[in-house]
Amino acid sequence: MGQGDILLLYTDGLTDAFSAFTQKRMERTLIRAREKPAQEICKAIIEERGGPADQIDDLSLVVIKRE
């Protein structure tokens, strides 16, 4: 990983078939938040998805950002 690179690991619960949060939408959210620290990127993705209220499947999300 180079400086500023972001590694995003997530389970299928983030973009599952029952959610309106698609992979494309997740990518757009990541692009908008890319200058933020890893914890803020994670929060932005969860907030854009709509939080845990609509969660049917398990959701794991890991954001690693090299400064």
mmCIF file as Biopython writes it, N, C-alpha, C and O atoms, coordinates in Angstrom:
data_model
#
loop_
_atom_site.group_PDB
_atom_site.id
_atom_site.type_symbol
_atom_site.label_atom_id
_atom_site.label_alt_id
_atom_site.label_comp_id
_atom_site.label_asym_id
_atom_site.label_entity_id
_atom_site.label_seq_id
_atom_site.pdbx_PDB_ins_code
_atom_site.Cartn_x
_atom_site.Cartn_y
_atom_site.Cartn_z
_atom_site.occupancy
_atom_site.B_iso_or_equiv
_atom_site.auth_seq_id
_atom_site.auth_asym_id
_atom_site.pdbx_PDB_model_num
ATOM 1   N N  . MET A ? 1  ? 0.844   -1.176 0.000  1.0 0.0 1  A 1 
ATOM 2   C CA . MET A ? 1  ? 0.000   0.000  0.000  1.0 0.0 1  A 1 
ATOM 3   C C  . MET A ? 1  ? 0.889   1.239  0.000  1.0 0.0 1  A 1 
ATOM 4   O O  . MET A ? 1  ? 1.869   1.321  0.740  1.0 0.0 1  A 1 
ATOM 5   N N  . GLY A ? 2  ? 0.529   2.186  -0.835 1.0 0.0 2  A 1 
ATOM 6   C CA . GLY A ? 2  ? 1.249   3.441  -0.892 1.0 0.0 2  A 1 
ATOM 7   C C  . GLY A ? 2  ? 0.596   4.487  0.000  1.0 0.0 2  A 1 
ATOM 8   O O  . GLY A ? 2  ? -0.493  4.278  0.535  1.0 0.0 2  A 1 
ATOM 9   N N  . GLN A ? 3  ? 1.264   5.589  0.147  1.0 0.0 3  A 1 
ATOM 10  C CA . GLN A ? 3  ? 0.749   6.670  0.977  1.0 0.0 3  A 1 
ATOM 11  C C  . GLN A ? 3  ? -0.617  7.137  0.467  1.0 0.0 3  A 1 
ATOM 12  O O  . GLN A ? 3  ? -0.793  7.396  -0.723 1.0 0.0 3  A 1 
ATOM 13  N N  . GLY A ? 4  ? -1.574  7.239  1.383  1.0 0.0 4  A 1 
ATOM 14  C CA . GLY A ? 4  ? -2.926  7.672  1.034  1.0 0.0 4  A 1 
ATOM 15  C C  . GLY A ? 4  ? -3.842  6.571  0.535  1.0 0.0 4  A 1 
ATOM 16  O O  . GLY A ? 4  ? -5.034  6.804  0.338  1.0 0.0 4  A 1 
ATOM 17  N N  . ASP A ? 5  ? -3.298  5.350  0.323  1.0 0.0 5  A 1 
ATOM 18  C CA . ASP A ? 5  ? -4.131  4.242  -0.141 1.0 0.0 5  A 1 
ATOM 19  C C  . ASP A ? 5  ? -5.092  3.799  0.953  1.0 0.0 5  A 1 
ATOM 20  O O  . ASP A ? 5  ? -4.792  3.914  2.142  1.0 0.0 5  A 1 
ATOM 21  N N  . ILE A ? 6  ? -6.242  3.296  0.544  1.0 0.0 6  A 1 
ATOM 22  C CA . ILE A ? 6  ? -7.277  2.830  1.465  1.0 0.0 6  A 1 
ATOM 23  C C  . ILE A ? 6  ? -7.607  1.383  1.134  1.0 0.0 6  A 1 
ATOM 24  O O  . ILE A ? 6  ? -7.847  1.035  -0.023 1.0 0.0 6  A 1 
ATOM 25  N N  . LEU A ? 7  ? -7.616  0.546  2.162  1.0 0.0 7  A 1 
ATOM 26  C CA . LEU A ? 7  ? -8.038  -0.845 2.029  1.0 0.0 7  A 1 
ATOM 27  C C  . LEU A ? 7  ? -9.375  -0.973 2.733  1.0 0.0 7  A 1 
ATOM 28  O O  . LEU A ? 7  ? -9.488  -0.675 3.922  1.0 0.0 7  A 1 
ATOM 29  N N  . LEU A ? 8  ? -10.384 -1.413 2.003  1.0 0.0 8  A 1 
ATOM 30  C CA . LEU A ? 8  ? -11.729 -1.561 2.544  1.0 0.0 8  A 1 
ATOM 31  C C  . LEU A ? 8  ? -12.112 -3.030 2.488  1.0 0.0 8  A 1 
ATOM 32  O O  . LEU A ? 8  ? -12.156 -3.629 1.413  1.0 0.0 8  A 1 
ATOM 33  N N  . LEU A ? 9  ? -12.388 -3.604 3.646  1.0 0.0 9  A 1 
ATOM 34  C CA . LEU A ? 9  ? -12.820 -4.990 3.743  1.0 0.0 9  A 1 
ATOM 35  C C  . LEU A ? 9  ? -14.221 -4.990 4.349  1.0 0.0 9  A 1 
ATOM 36  O O  . LEU A ? 9  ? -14.468 -4.308 5.343  1.0 0.0 9  A 1 
ATOM 37  N N  . TYR A ? 10 ? -15.136 -5.752 3.755  1.0 0.0 10 A 1 
ATOM 38  C CA . TYR A ? 10 ? -16.493 -5.781 4.288  1.0 0.0 10 A 1 
ATOM 39  C C  . TYR A ? 10 ? -17.170 -7.097 3.946  1.0 0.0 10 A 1 
ATOM 40  O O  . TYR A ? 10 ? -16.816 -7.766 2.976  1.0 0.0 10 A 1 
ATOM 41  N N  . THR A ? 11 ? -18.149 -7.450 4.763  1.0 0.0 11 A 1 
ATOM 42  C CA . THR A ? 11 ? -18.935 -8.648 4.497  1.0 0.0 11 A 1 
ATOM 43  C C  . THR A ? 11 ? -20.106 -8.286 3.583  1.0 0.0 11 A 1 
ATOM 44  O O  . THR A ? 11 ? -20.403 -7.110 3.373  1.0 0.0 11 A 1 
ATOM 45  N N  . ASP A ? 12 ? -20.744 -9.280 3.058  1.0 0.0 12 A 1 
ATOM 46  C CA . ASP A ? 12 ? -21.837 -9.048 2.107  1.0 0.0 12 A 1 
ATOM 47  C C  . ASP A ? 12 ? -23.042 -8.369 2.735  1.0 0.0 12 A 1 
ATOM 48  O O  . ASP A ? 12 ? -23.936 -7.924 2.015  1.0 0.0 12 A 1 
ATOM 49  N N  . GLY A ? 13 ? -23.090 -8.277 4.056  1.0 0.0 13 A 1 
ATOM 50  C CA . GLY A ? 13 ? -24.190 -7.587 4.712  1.0 0.0 13 A 1 
ATOM 51  C C  . GLY A ? 13 ? -24.214 -6.097 4.417  1.0 0.0 13 A 1 
ATOM 52  O O  . GLY A ? 13 ? -25.250 -5.452 4.578  1.0 0.0 13 A 1 
ATOM 53  N N  . LEU A ? 14 ? -23.088 -5.541 3.987  1.0 0.0 14 A 1 
ATOM 54  C CA . LEU A ? 14 ? -23.035 -4.114 3.665  1.0 0.0 14 A 1 
ATOM 55  C C  . LEU A ? 14 ? -23.839 -3.807 2.407  1.0 0.0 14 A 1 
ATOM 56  O O  . LEU A ? 14 ? -24.552 -2.806 2.349  1.0 0.0 14 A 1 
ATOM 57  N N  . THR A ? 15 ? -23.725 -4.655 1.420  1.0 0.0 15 A 1 
ATOM 58  C CA . THR A ? 15 ? -24.384 -4.419 0.129  1.0 0.0 15 A 1 
ATOM 59  C C  . THR A ? 15 ? -25.313 -5.577 -0.237 1.0 0.0 15 A 1 
ATOM 60  O O  . THR A ? 15 ? -25.404 -5.960 -1.404 1.0 0.0 15 A 1 
ATOM 61  N N  . ASP A ? 16 ? -25.996 -6.127 0.758  1.0 0.0 16 A 1 
ATOM 62  C CA . ASP A ? 16 ? -26.830 -7.304 0.490  1.0 0.0 16 A 1 
ATOM 63  C C  . ASP A ? 16 ? -28.013 -6.980 -0.429 1.0 0.0 16 A 1 
ATOM 64  O O  . ASP A ? 16 ? -28.337 -5.817 -0.673 1.0 0.0 16 A 1 
ATOM 65  N N  . ALA A ? 17 ? -28.626 -8.015 -0.916 1.0 0.0 17 A 1 
ATOM 66  C CA . ALA A ? 17 ? -29.706 -7.867 -1.904 1.0 0.0 17 A 1 
ATOM 67  C C  . ALA A ? 17 ? -30.934 -7.140 -1.361 1.0 0.0 17 A 1 
ATOM 68  O O  . ALA A ? 17 ? -31.722 -6.601 -2.137 1.0 0.0 17 A 1 
ATOM 69  N N  . PHE A ? 18 ? -31.104 -7.117 -0.057 1.0 0.0 18 A 1 
ATOM 70  C CA . PHE A ? 18 ? -32.272 -6.477 0.553  1.0 0.0 18 A 1 
ATOM 71  C C  . PHE A ? 18 ? -32.023 -5.003 0.886  1.0 0.0 18 A 1 
ATOM 72  O O  . PHE A ? 18 ? -32.900 -4.326 1.422  1.0 0.0 18 A 1 
ATOM 73  N N  . SER A ? 19 ? -30.846 -4.521 0.572  1.0 0.0 19 A 1 
ATOM 74  C CA . SER A ? 19 ? -30.476 -3.151 0.902  1.0 0.0 19 A 1 
ATOM 75  C C  . SER A ? 19 ? -30.417 -2.305 -0.365 1.0 0.0 19 A 1 
ATOM 76  O O  . SER A ? 19 ? -30.045 -2.795 -1.432 1.0 0.0 19 A 1 
ATOM 77  N N  . ALA A ? 20 ? -30.785 -1.038 -0.242 1.0 0.0 20 A 1 
ATOM 78  C CA . ALA A ? 20 ? -30.657 -0.108 -1.367 1.0 0.0 20 A 1 
ATOM 79  C C  . ALA A ? 20 ? -29.219 0.390  -1.495 1.0 0.0 20 A 1 
ATOM 80  O O  . ALA A ? 20 ? -28.889 1.118  -2.432 1.0 0.0 20 A 1 
ATOM 81  N N  . PHE A ? 21 ? -28.371 -0.004 -0.553 1.0 0.0 21 A 1 
ATOM 82  C CA . PHE A ? 21 ? -26.978 0.425  -0.566 1.0 0.0 21 A 1 
ATOM 83  C C  . PHE A ? 21 ? -26.181 -0.512 -1.462 1.0 0.0 21 A 1 
ATOM 84  O O  . PHE A ? 21 ? -25.753 -1.583 -1.032 1.0 0.0 21 A 1 
ATOM 85  N N  . THR A ? 22 ? -25.988 -0.105 -2.699 1.0 0.0 22 A 1 
ATOM 86  C CA . THR A ? 22 ? -25.299 -0.924 -3.693 1.0 0.0 22 A 1 
ATOM 87  C C  . THR A ? 22 ? -23.789 -0.718 -3.610 1.0 0.0 22 A 1 
ATOM 88  O O  . THR A ? 22 ? -23.310 0.188  -2.927 1.0 0.0 22 A 1 
ATOM 89  N N  . GLN A ? 23 ? -23.058 -1.561 -4.304 1.0 0.0 23 A 1 
ATOM 90  C CA . GLN A ? 23 ? -21.599 -1.420 -4.340 1.0 0.0 23 A 1 
ATOM 91  C C  . GLN A ? 23 ? -21.221 -0.085 -4.977 1.0 0.0 23 A 1 
ATOM 92  O O  . GLN A ? 23 ? -20.280 0.566  -4.523 1.0 0.0 23 A 1 
ATOM 93  N N  . LYS A ? 24 ? -21.929 0.328  -6.007 1.0 0.0 24 A 1 
ATOM 94  C CA . LYS A ? 24 ? -21.660 1.603  -6.674 1.0 0.0 24 A 1 
ATOM 95  C C  . LYS A ? 24 ? -21.842 2.771  -5.699 1.0 0.0 24 A 1 
ATOM 96  O O  . LYS A ? 24 ? -21.035 3.700  -5.670 1.0 0.0 24 A 1 
ATOM 97  N N  . ARG A ? 25 ? -22.903 2.709  -4.913 1.0 0.0 25 A 1 
ATOM 98  C CA . ARG A ? 25 ? -23.166 3.760  -3.927 1.0 0.0 25 A 1 
ATOM 99  C C  . ARG A ? 25 ? -22.075 3.774  -2.849 1.0 0.0 25 A 1 
ATOM 100 O O  . ARG A ? 25 ? -21.651 4.838  -2.399 1.0 0.0 25 A 1 
ATOM 101 N N  . MET A ? 26 ? -21.627 2.580  -2.442 1.0 0.0 26 A 1 
ATOM 102 C CA . MET A ? 26 ? -20.548 2.469  -1.469 1.0 0.0 26 A 1 
ATOM 103 C C  . MET A ? 26 ? -19.265 3.068  -2.029 1.0 0.0 26 A 1 
ATOM 104 O O  . MET A ? 26 ? -18.544 3.757  -1.306 1.0 0.0 26 A 1 
ATOM 105 N N  . GLU A ? 27 ? -18.970 2.823  -3.290 1.0 0.0 27 A 1 
ATOM 106 C CA . GLU A ? 27 ? -17.772 3.377  -3.928 1.0 0.0 27 A 1 
ATOM 107 C C  . GLU A ? 27 ? -17.837 4.905  -3.979 1.0 0.0 27 A 1 
ATOM 108 O O  . GLU A ? 27 ? -16.837 5.577  -3.725 1.0 0.0 27 A 1 
ATOM 109 N N  . ARG A ? 28 ? -19.004 5.450  -4.306 1.0 0.0 28 A 1 
ATOM 110 C CA . ARG A ? 28 ? -19.151 6.918  -4.341 1.0 0.0 28 A 1 
ATOM 111 C C  . ARG A ? 28 ? -18.951 7.519  -2.955 1.0 0.0 28 A 1 
ATOM 112 O O  . ARG A ? 28 ? -18.347 8.583  -2.815 1.0 0.0 28 A 1 
ATOM 113 N N  . THR A ? 29 ? -19.457 6.839  -1.937 1.0 0.0 29 A 1 
ATOM 114 C CA . THR A ? 29 ? -19.283 7.309  -0.564 1.0 0.0 29 A 1 
ATOM 115 C C  . THR A ? 29 ? -17.809 7.282  -0.186 1.0 0.0 29 A 1 
ATOM 116 O O  . THR A ? 29 ? -17.308 8.221  0.433  1.0 0.0 29 A 1 
ATOM 117 N N  . LEU A ? 30 ? -17.123 6.228  -0.548 1.0 0.0 30 A 1 
ATOM 118 C CA . LEU A ? 30 ? -15.695 6.111  -0.258 1.0 0.0 30 A 1 
ATOM 119 C C  . LEU A ? 30 ? -14.898 7.212  -0.954 1.0 0.0 30 A 1 
ATOM 120 O O  . LEU A ? 30 ? -13.992 7.794  -0.358 1.0 0.0 30 A 1 
ATOM 121 N N  . ILE A ? 31 ? -15.226 7.495  -2.194 1.0 0.0 31 A 1 
ATOM 122 C CA . ILE A ? 31 ? -14.533 8.557  -2.934 1.0 0.0 31 A 1 
ATOM 123 C C  . ILE A ? 31 ? -14.736 9.912  -2.265 1.0 0.0 31 A 1 
ATOM 124 O O  . ILE A ? 31 ? -13.792 10.693 -2.144 1.0 0.0 31 A 1 
ATOM 125 N N  . ARG A ? 32 ? -15.964 10.196 -1.830 1.0 0.0 32 A 1 
ATOM 126 C CA . ARG A ? 32 ? -16.236 11.479 -1.158 1.0 0.0 32 A 1 
ATOM 127 C C  . ARG A ? 32 ? -15.500 11.603 0.171  1.0 0.0 32 A 1 
ATOM 128 O O  . ARG A ? 32 ? -15.126 12.706 0.568  1.0 0.0 32 A 1 
ATOM 129 N N  . ALA A ? 33 ? -15.290 10.490 0.858  1.0 0.0 33 A 1 
ATOM 130 C CA . ALA A ? 33 ? -14.695 10.520 2.200  1.0 0.0 33 A 1 
ATOM 131 C C  . ALA A ? 33 ? -13.204 10.197 2.208  1.0 0.0 33 A 1 
ATOM 132 O O  . ALA A ? 33 ? -12.603 10.128 3.281  1.0 0.0 33 A 1 
ATOM 133 N N  . ARG A ? 34 ? -12.600 10.001 1.056  1.0 0.0 34 A 1 
ATOM 134 C CA . ARG A ? 34 ? -11.227 9.480  0.990  1.0 0.0 34 A 1 
ATOM 135 C C  . ARG A ? 34 ? -10.167 10.326 1.683  1.0 0.0 34 A 1 
ATOM 136 O O  . ARG A ? 34 ? -9.120  9.792  2.048  1.0 0.0 34 A 1 
ATOM 137 N N  . GLU A ? 35 ? -10.390 11.604 1.878  1.0 0.0 35 A 1 
ATOM 138 C CA . GLU A ? 35 ? -9.401  12.464 2.535  1.0 0.0 35 A 1 
ATOM 139 C C  . GLU A ? 35 ? -9.490  12.390 4.060  1.0 0.0 35 A 1 
ATOM 140 O O  . GLU A ? 35 ? -8.614  12.903 4.756  1.0 0.0 35 A 1 
ATOM 141 N N  . LYS A ? 36 ? -10.526 11.765 4.575  1.0 0.0 36 A 1 
ATOM 142 C CA . LYS A ? 36 ? -10.744 11.676 6.019  1.0 0.0 36 A 1 
ATOM 143 C C  . LYS A ? 36 ? -9.939  10.516 6.612  1.0 0.0 36 A 1 
ATOM 144 O O  . LYS A ? 36 ? -9.486  9.634  5.882  1.0 0.0 36 A 1 
ATOM 145 N N  . PRO A ? 37 ? -9.761  10.521 7.940  1.0 0.0 37 A 1 
ATOM 146 C CA . PRO A ? 37 ? -9.123  9.374  8.602  1.0 0.0 37 A 1 
ATOM 147 C C  . PRO A ? 37 ? -9.978  8.113  8.452  1.0 0.0 37 A 1 
ATOM 148 O O  . PRO A ? 37 ? -11.173 8.204  8.168  1.0 0.0 37 A 1 
ATOM 149 N N  . ALA A ? 38 ? -9.377  6.951  8.641  1.0 0.0 38 A 1 
ATOM 150 C CA . ALA A ? 38 ? -10.062 5.663  8.453  1.0 0.0 38 A 1 
ATOM 151 C C  . ALA A ? 38 ? -11.350 5.566  9.266  1.0 0.0 38 A 1 
ATOM 152 O O  . ALA A ? 38 ? -12.365 5.097  8.751  1.0 0.0 38 A 1 
ATOM 153 N N  . GLN A ? 39 ? -11.327 6.000  10.523 1.0 0.0 39 A 1 
ATOM 154 C CA . GLN A ? 39 ? -12.522 5.909  11.362 1.0 0.0 39 A 1 
ATOM 155 C C  . GLN A ? 39 ? -13.662 6.752  10.793 1.0 0.0 39 A 1 
ATOM 156 O O  . GLN A ? 39 ? -14.822 6.342  10.851 1.0 0.0 39 A 1 
ATOM 157 N N  . GLU A ? 40 ? -13.346 7.910  10.252 1.0 0.0 40 A 1 
ATOM 158 C CA . GLU A ? 40 ? -14.370 8.782  9.669  1.0 0.0 40 A 1 
ATOM 159 C C  . GLU A ? 40 ? -14.904 8.205  8.353  1.0 0.0 40 A 1 
ATOM 160 O O  . GLU A ? 40 ? -16.082 8.368  8.038  1.0 0.0 40 A 1 
ATOM 161 N N  . ILE A ? 41 ? -14.046 7.539  7.593  1.0 0.0 41 A 1 
ATOM 162 C CA . ILE A ? 41 ? -14.487 6.873  6.366  1.0 0.0 41 A 1 
ATOM 163 C C  . ILE A ? 41 ? -15.498 5.780  6.721  1.0 0.0 41 A 1 
ATOM 164 O O  . ILE A ? 41 ? -16.539 5.647  6.078  1.0 0.0 41 A 1 
ATOM 165 N N  . CYS A ? 42 ? -15.176 5.011  7.743  1.0 0.0 42 A 1 
ATOM 166 C CA . CYS A ? 42 ? -16.073 3.945  8.194  1.0 0.0 42 A 1 
ATOM 167 C C  . CYS A ? 42 ? -17.419 4.530  8.615  1.0 0.0 42 A 1 
ATOM 168 O O  . CYS A ? 42 ? -18.468 4.012  8.232  1.0 0.0 42 A 1 
ATOM 169 N N  . LYS A ? 43 ? -17.396 5.596  9.394  1.0 0.0 43 A 1 
ATOM 170 C CA . LYS A ? 43 ? -18.633 6.246  9.832  1.0 0.0 43 A 1 
ATOM 171 C C  . LYS A ? 43 ? -19.441 6.760  8.642  1.0 0.0 43 A 1 
ATOM 172 O O  . LYS A ? 43 ? -20.664 6.625  8.617  1.0 0.0 43 A 1 
ATOM 173 N N  . ALA A ? 44 ? -18.763 7.346  7.660  1.0 0.0 44 A 1 
ATOM 174 C CA . ALA A ? 44 ? -19.449 7.880  6.480  1.0 0.0 44 A 1 
ATOM 175 C C  . ALA A ? 44 ? -20.165 6.769  5.717  1.0 0.0 44 A 1 
ATOM 176 O O  . ALA A ? 44 ? -21.288 6.958  5.249  1.0 0.0 44 A 1 
ATOM 177 N N  . ILE A ? 45 ? -19.522 5.619  5.591  1.0 0.0 45 A 1 
ATOM 178 C CA . ILE A ? 45 ? -20.135 4.488  4.885  1.0 0.0 45 A 1 
ATOM 179 C C  . ILE A ? 45 ? -21.355 3.987  5.642  1.0 0.0 45 A 1 
ATOM 180 O O  . ILE A ? 45 ? -22.403 3.753  5.039  1.0 0.0 45 A 1 
ATOM 181 N N  . ILE A ? 46 ? -21.233 3.818  6.954  1.0 0.0 46 A 1 
ATOM 182 C CA . ILE A ? 46 ? -22.355 3.338  7.765  1.0 0.0 46 A 1 
ATOM 183 C C  . ILE A ? 46 ? -23.512 4.340  7.733  1.0 0.0 46 A 1 
ATOM 184 O O  . ILE A ? 46 ? -24.670 3.942  7.603  1.0 0.0 46 A 1 
ATOM 185 N N  . GLU A ? 47 ? -23.210 5.624  7.848  1.0 0.0 47 A 1 
ATOM 186 C CA . GLU A ? 47 ? -24.259 6.652  7.803  1.0 0.0 47 A 1 
ATOM 187 C C  . GLU A ? 47 ? -24.957 6.687  6.449  1.0 0.0 47 A 1 
ATOM 188 O O  . GLU A ? 47 ? -26.181 6.794  6.382  1.0 0.0 47 A 1 
ATOM 189 N N  . GLU A ? 48 ? -24.184 6.596  5.373  1.0 0.0 48 A 1 
ATOM 190 C CA . GLU A ? 48 ? -24.773 6.615  4.026  1.0 0.0 48 A 1 
ATOM 191 C C  . GLU A ? 48 ? -25.659 5.384  3.808  1.0 0.0 48 A 1 
ATOM 192 O O  . GLU A ? 48 ? -26.676 5.454  3.117  1.0 0.0 48 A 1 
ATOM 193 N N  . ARG A ? 49 ? -25.267 4.278  4.396  1.0 0.0 49 A 1 
ATOM 194 C CA . ARG A ? 49 ? -26.056 3.054  4.258  1.0 0.0 49 A 1 
ATOM 195 C C  . ARG A ? 49 ? -27.375 3.160  5.010  1.0 0.0 49 A 1 
ATOM 196 O O  . ARG A ? 49 ? -28.330 2.454  4.689  1.0 0.0 49 A 1 
ATOM 197 N N  . GLY A ? 50 ? -27.433 4.032  6.001  1.0 0.0 50 A 1 
ATOM 198 C CA . GLY A ? 50 ? -28.660 4.190  6.761  1.0 0.0 50 A 1 
ATOM 199 C C  . GLY A ? 50 ? -28.547 3.673  8.179  1.0 0.0 50 A 1 
ATOM 200 O O  . GLY A ? 50 ? -29.551 3.548  8.880  1.0 0.0 50 A 1 
ATOM 201 N N  . GLY A ? 51 ? -27.338 3.373  8.606  1.0 0.0 51 A 1 
ATOM 202 C CA . GLY A ? 51 ? -27.129 2.896  9.966  1.0 0.0 51 A 1 
ATOM 203 C C  . GLY A ? 51 ? -27.548 1.453  10.133 1.0 0.0 51 A 1 
ATOM 204 O O  . GLY A ? 51 ? -27.924 0.795  9.163  1.0 0.0 51 A 1 
ATOM 205 N N  . PRO A ? 52 ? -27.488 0.957  11.354 1.0 0.0 52 A 1 
ATOM 206 C CA . PRO A ? 52 ? -27.793 -0.456 11.611 1.0 0.0 52 A 1 
ATOM 207 C C  . PRO A ? 52 ? -29.280 -0.771 11.670 1.0 0.0 52 A 1 
ATOM 208 O O  . PRO A ? 52 ? -29.645 -1.942 11.764 1.0 0.0 52 A 1 
ATOM 209 N N  . ALA A ? 53 ? -30.150 0.233  11.617 1.0 0.0 53 A 1 
ATOM 210 C CA . ALA A ? 53 ? -31.590 0.003  11.785 1.0 0.0 53 A 1 
ATOM 211 C C  . ALA A ? 53 ? -32.167 -0.952 10.737 1.0 0.0 53 A 1 
ATOM 212 O O  . ALA A ? 53 ? -33.022 -1.775 11.065 1.0 0.0 53 A 1 
ATOM 213 N N  . ASP A ? 54 ? -31.721 -0.858 9.497  1.0 0.0 54 A 1 
ATOM 214 C CA . ASP A ? 54 ? -32.263 -1.687 8.414  1.0 0.0 54 A 1 
ATOM 215 C C  . ASP A ? 54 ? -31.484 -2.986 8.224  1.0 0.0 54 A 1 
ATOM 216 O O  . ASP A ? 54 ? -31.699 -3.695 7.241  1.0 0.0 54 A 1 
ATOM 217 N N  . GLN A ? 55 ? -30.599 -3.301 9.135  1.0 0.0 55 A 1 
ATOM 218 C CA . GLN A ? 55 ? -29.695 -4.430 8.972  1.0 0.0 55 A 1 
ATOM 219 C C  . GLN A ? 55 ? -30.413 -5.755 9.134  1.0 0.0 55 A 1 
ATOM 220 O O  . GLN A ? 55 ? -31.019 -6.010 10.174 1.0 0.0 55 A 1 
ATOM 221 N N  . ILE A ? 56 ? -30.350 -6.607 8.106  1.0 0.0 56 A 1 
ATOM 222 C CA . ILE A ? 56 ? -30.922 -7.952 8.153  1.0 0.0 56 A 1 
ATOM 223 C C  . ILE A ? 56 ? -29.799 -8.968 8.340  1.0 0.0 56 A 1 
ATOM 224 O O  . ILE A ? 56 ? -29.912 -9.886 9.152  1.0 0.0 56 A 1 
ATOM 225 N N  . ASP A ? 57 ? -28.733 -8.802 7.596  1.0 0.0 57 A 1 
ATOM 226 C CA . ASP A ? 57 ? -27.575 -9.695 7.617  1.0 0.0 57 A 1 
ATOM 227 C C  . ASP A ? 57 ? -26.500 -9.080 8.512  1.0 0.0 57 A 1 
ATOM 228 O O  . ASP A ? 57 ? -26.548 -7.891 8.826  1.0 0.0 57 A 1 
ATOM 229 N N  . ASP A ? 58 ? -25.526 -9.905 8.920  1.0 0.0 58 A 1 
ATOM 230 C CA . ASP A ? 58 ? -24.418 -9.363 9.700  1.0 0.0 58 A 1 
ATOM 231 C C  . ASP A ? 58 ? -23.612 -8.397 8.843  1.0 0.0 58 A 1 
ATOM 232 O O  . ASP A ? 58 ? -23.601 -8.503 7.617  1.0 0.0 58 A 1 
ATOM 233 N N  . LEU A ? 59 ? -22.949 -7.471 9.484  1.0 0.0 59 A 1 
ATOM 234 C CA . LEU A ? 59 ? -22.163 -6.473 8.763  1.0 0.0 59 A 1 
ATOM 235 C C  . LEU A ? 59 ? -20.841 -6.285 9.482  1.0 0.0 59 A 1 
ATOM 236 O O  . LEU A ? 59 ? -20.804 -5.936 10.661 1.0 0.0 59 A 1 
ATOM 237 N N  . SER A ? 60 ? -19.758 -6.520 8.759  1.0 0.0 60 A 1 
ATOM 238 C CA . SER A ? 60 ? -18.420 -6.221 9.267  1.0 0.0 60 A 1 
ATOM 239 C C  . SER A ? 60 ? -17.755 -5.306 8.271  1.0 0.0 60 A 1 
ATOM 240 O O  . SER A ? 60 ? -17.849 -5.508 7.060  1.0 0.0 60 A 1 
ATOM 241 N N  . LEU A ? 61 ? -17.077 -4.289 8.792  1.0 0.0 61 A 1 
ATOM 242 C CA . LEU A ? 61 ? -16.448 -3.289 7.940  1.0 0.0 61 A 1 
ATOM 243 C C  . LEU A ? 61 ? -15.118 -2.908 8.567  1.0 0.0 61 A 1 
ATOM 244 O O  . LEU A ? 61 ? -15.054 -2.543 9.741  1.0 0.0 61 A 1 
ATOM 245 N N  . VAL A ? 62 ? -14.050 -2.995 7.769  1.0 0.0 62 A 1 
ATOM 246 C CA . VAL A ? 62 ? -12.721 -2.611 8.219  1.0 0.0 62 A 1 
ATOM 247 C C  . VAL A ? 62 ? -12.157 -1.636 7.199  1.0 0.0 62 A 1 
ATOM 248 O O  . VAL A ? 62 ? -12.143 -1.916 6.000  1.0 0.0 62 A 1 
ATOM 249 N N  . VAL A ? 63 ? -11.691 -0.487 7.684  1.0 0.0 63 A 1 
ATOM 250 C CA . VAL A ? 63 ? -11.068 0.499  6.820  1.0 0.0 63 A 1 
ATOM 251 C C  . VAL A ? 63 ? -9.654  0.715  7.312  1.0 0.0 63 A 1 
ATOM 252 O O  . VAL A ? 63 ? -9.447  1.061  8.475  1.0 0.0 63 A 1 
ATOM 253 N N  . ILE A ? 64 ? -8.679  0.516  6.441  1.0 0.0 64 A 1 
ATOM 254 C CA . ILE A ? 64 ? -7.273  0.754  6.754  1.0 0.0 64 A 1 
ATOM 255 C C  . ILE A ? 64 ? -6.772  1.798  5.774  1.0 0.0 64 A 1 
ATOM 256 O O  . ILE A ? 64 ? -6.923  1.652  4.561  1.0 0.0 64 A 1 
ATOM 257 N N  . LYS A ? 65 ? -6.174  2.851  6.312  1.0 0.0 65 A 1 
ATOM 258 C CA . LYS A ? 65 ? -5.668  3.923  5.462  1.0 0.0 65 A 1 
ATOM 259 C C  . LYS A ? 65 ? -4.220  4.186  5.821  1.0 0.0 65 A 1 
ATOM 260 O O  . LYS A ? 65 ? -3.892  4.404  6.987  1.0 0.0 65 A 1 
ATOM 261 N N  . ARG A ? 66 ? -3.365  4.167  4.832  1.0 0.0 66 A 1 
ATOM 262 C CA . ARG A ? 66 ? -1.951  4.459  5.058  1.0 0.0 66 A 1 
ATOM 263 C C  . ARG A ? 66 ? -1.754  5.963  4.933  1.0 0.0 66 A 1 
ATOM 264 O O  . ARG A ? 66 ? -2.053  6.566  3.903  1.0 0.0 66 A 1 
ATOM 265 N N  . GLU A ? 67 ? -1.246  6.546  6.000  1.0 0.0 67 A 1 
ATOM 266 C CA . GLU A ? 67 ? -1.008  7.999  6.023  1.0 0.0 67 A 1 
ATOM 267 C C  . GLU A ? 67 ? 0.302   8.340  5.367  1.0 0.0 67 A 1 
ATOM 268 O O  . GLU A ? 67 ? 0.669   9.513  5.294  1.0 0.0 67 A 1 
#
